[in-house]
Amino acid sequence: MNESRQTCESPKRLVASCALLGVIAFLTAGLVAGALNRGFGNDTLAVIAIGGGVCWIAAGLALAATYVSSRHGSPVQGVLAGMFFRMALPLAAVVVLPRLNERLAASGLVGTILGVYLVTLAVETFLALRLVAPQASAVKTG
């Protein structure tokens, strides 16, 4: 009975965690991009959207990988898969995006992605531990 309640609750926890990550990612992107550009213009808004979006997608995929793997009884593999998403997407964005648009690169795109990455990494790690911890305690009591 407790297991069925937990199964129903876990997807809601994942969605809530991703929503929280989105809020934190875009707020951080706004702060970092605004500081790097000393104000808000069209380029700054584009940098906020791209930097926040890249880090939010990466963190959300990492959380989803952790969630799915822990539900199937292999949380360590989920954390490793999450690390791949968490590092590969922002790294690819930092390498590729400045070459595609030099104007956005001059507006602090790389600095914004790196700043948001560091903040969302800490938040995503905390949230991933919260997603995995109930699963581990359910296994011990069951």
C-alpha positions as CSV (number, residue, x, y, z in Angstrom):
1,M,0.0,0.0,0.0
2,N,2.8,2.4,0.9
3,E,4.5,1.4,-2.4
4,S,1.5,2.4,-4.5
5,R,1.3,5.8,-2.9
6,Q,5.0,6.3,-3.5
7,T,4.6,5.3,-7.1
8,C,1.9,7.8,-7.6
9,E,3.8,10.5,-5.8
10,S,7.1,10.1,-7.6
11,P,6.2,11.4,-11.1
12,K,4.7,14.5,-9.4
13,R,8.0,15.0,-7.5
14,L,9.9,14.7,-10.8
15,V,7.7,17.3,-12.5
16,A,7.9,19.6,-9.5
17,S,11.7,19.2,-9.4
18,C,12.0,20.1,-13.1
19,A,9.7,23.1,-12.7
20,L,11.9,24.3,-9.8
21,L,15.0,23.8,-11.9
22,G,13.4,25.9,-14.6
23,V,12.7,28.8,-12.3
24,I,16.2,28.7,-10.8
25,A,17.9,28.4,-14.2
26,F,16.1,31.3,-15.8
27,L,16.4,33.6,-12.7
28,T,20.1,32.8,-12.6
29,A,20.5,33.4,-16.3
30,G,18.8,36.8,-15.9
31,L,21.2,37.8,-13.1
32,V,24.3,36.6,-14.8
33,A,23.5,37.9,-18.3
34,G,22.3,41.2,-16.8
35,A,25.5,41.6,-14.9
36,L,27.7,40.7,-17.9
37,N,25.9,43.1,-20.2
38,R,25.2,45.8,-17.5
39,G,21.6,45.9,-18.5
40,F,18.9,44.2,-20.5
41,G,18.6,44.5,-24.3
42,N,17.4,42.2,-27.0
43,D,20.7,40.3,-27.1
44,T,20.7,39.9,-23.3
45,L,17.2,38.5,-23.5
46,A,18.3,36.0,-26.1
47,V,21.3,35.0,-24.0
48,I,19.0,34.5,-21.0
49,A,16.7,32.3,-23.0
50,I,19.5,30.2,-24.6
51,G,21.7,29.9,-21.4
52,G,18.8,29.2,-19.1
53,G,17.2,26.8,-21.6
54,V,20.4,24.8,-22.3
55,C,21.1,24.3,-18.6
56,W,17.4,23.6,-17.8
57,I,17.1,20.9,-20.5
58,A,20.4,19.3,-19.4
59,A,19.4,19.2,-15.7
60,G,15.9,18.0,-16.5
61,L,17.2,15.1,-18.6
62,A,19.6,14.3,-15.9
63,L,16.8,14.2,-13.3
64,A,14.7,12.1,-15.6
65,A,17.5,9.6,-16.2
66,T,18.1,9.3,-12.5
67,Y,14.3,8.9,-11.8
68,V,13.8,6.2,-14.5
69,S,16.8,4.2,-13.5
70,S,16.1,4.3,-9.8
71,R,12.5,3.1,-10.5
72,H,14.0,0.1,-12.3
73,G,16.3,-0.7,-9.4
74,S,19.6,0.7,-10.7
75,P,20.1,4.2,-9.3
76,V,23.9,4.2,-9.8
77,Q,23.5,3.7,-13.6
78,G,20.9,6.5,-13.6
79,V,23.2,8.9,-11.9
80,L,25.9,8.0,-14.4
81,A,23.5,8.5,-17.3
82,G,22.4,11.8,-15.7
83,M,26.0,12.9,-15.5
84,F,26.3,12.4,-19.3
85,F,23.4,14.6,-20.0
86,R,24.4,17.1,-17.4
87,M,27.9,17.6,-18.8
88,A,27.5,16.9,-22.5
89,L,24.8,19.4,-23.4
90,P,26.2,22.5,-21.8
91,L,29.7,21.6,-23.1
92,A,28.4,21.2,-26.6
93,A,26.5,24.5,-26.3
94,V,29.6,26.3,-25.1
95,V,31.7,25.0,-28.0
96,V,29.1,25.3,-30.8
97,L,26.8,28.3,-30.1
98,P,29.5,31.0,-30.0
99,R,30.6,29.9,-33.5
100,L,27.1,30.1,-34.8
101,N,26.4,33.7,-33.6
102,E,29.2,36.0,-32.8
103,R,26.9,38.7,-31.6
104,L,25.5,36.5,-28.9
105,A,29.0,35.3,-28.0
106,A,30.0,38.9,-27.4
107,S,26.9,39.4,-25.2
108,G,28.2,36.9,-22.7
109,L,26.6,33.6,-23.8
110,V,29.4,31.4,-22.6
111,G,29.7,33.2,-19.3
112,T,25.9,32.9,-18.8
113,I,25.9,29.2,-19.6
114,L,28.8,28.5,-17.2
115,G,27.2,30.6,-14.4
116,V,23.8,28.9,-14.7
117,Y,25.5,25.5,-15.1
118,L,27.2,25.8,-11.7
119,V,24.0,26.9,-9.9
120,T,21.8,24.3,-11.5
121,L,24.4,21.6,-10.9
122,A,24.1,22.1,-7.2
123,V,20.3,22.3,-7.3
124,E,20.0,19.3,-9.6
125,T,22.3,17.2,-7.4
126,F,20.2,18.0,-4.3
127,L,16.9,17.2,-6.2
128,A,18.4,13.9,-7.6
129,L,19.3,12.8,-4.1
130,R,15.7,13.5,-3.0
131,L,14.4,11.4,-5.9
132,V,16.6,8.4,-5.2
133,A,16.4,8.5,-1.4
134,P,12.8,7.4,-1.1
135,Q,13.4,4.5,-3.4
136,A,16.3,3.3,-1.3
137,S,14.4,3.5,2.0
138,A,11.5,1.6,0.4
139,V,13.8,-1.2,-0.6
140,K,15.3,-1.4,2.9
141,T,11.9,-1.6,4.6
142,G,10.4,-4.0,2.1
